Amino acid sequence: MTLYEAQKGNSYCIKGLYVEPAITRRLEALGLNDGTIINVLNRKKHGALIVRVRGTRLALGKHISSNIEISEYQEETVDEHEK
């Protein structure tokens, strides 16, 4: 699925960036790398997304968010017996 299809309030894991090389380099410099966990904070009317990446809020437009491949992030819960 793409980041554009993500639901507000959920966490996701980035699987790949498929935008122009210059944009890919900038996103990677901002911390959006493969395996990074992101949280979708808000969706704007015209397709923009507000996401939290490594403690920083970013706004991404529809063109960029529709070219970022993601998967749902499942937090690993630690069983009380394993502590």
N, C-alpha and C positions, 0 to 999 in steps of 0.2 A: 504494500500500500504506500501511498505518498503522504508526505507531511500535510499537504493540502486537504487530505481526507481525514485527518486526525480530529479527534473529539476534544473539546475543551475540558480541562481538568485531568486529563490522562497523561501518563508518562510513556515515552517511546524510546527505542534504541535506533540510532542512525545506521543504515546498512550501506548507503552509497549516495554520493553527490553526482548528479548528471546535468550540470549546467556548464556554461562556458568556462574555459580554463582560468580566466582572470577572476571570475566570481568564485569558482571553486577554491582558488588560493586564498581569497579574502575570507571566505566562510571558514576554512581550515585555520586561518590565523585567529579567528574569533572563537575557535574551540569546537566547531562542528566537524568532527572527524568520525570515521567509521567506528562504531561501538560507543559513541557518546550518548549519554542519557539526556533527553530533553523533556520538558514539561510544557504542555500547551496551556497558556494562561488565559488567552482571549482570542476571539475571532471578530474581525471588523466586517462591515457590510460589503465592501468591495473586494474581499478575498484576502486581505492582509491578516497575518497571524502574529500574535505576541507570544513568544516562547521564552522560557528560562533555560539557559545553557550555562552550566558551571557557575551559578550564582549571578549571572548577568541576564538582563532582559533584552531581547532583540525583537525587532519588527521585521517580518519577512513578507514580501509581496507574493502574489499568486504565481507569477512566473518562476520564482525561486522555489517556493514551497511545493509546487507541483512537480518539481524535478529532484526532490530529495526523497529517497527511498527509506522507509522506516519499518520497524516491526514493533508490536506491543511489548512493553517492558514488564516482565514479571519479577517483582521483588522476591528475593529468596528469603523466606522466613526461617529463623533459627529456632529449632525446637528446644523447649526448656530442658529436655533431657540431654541435649548435646552440649550445653554450656559448661 
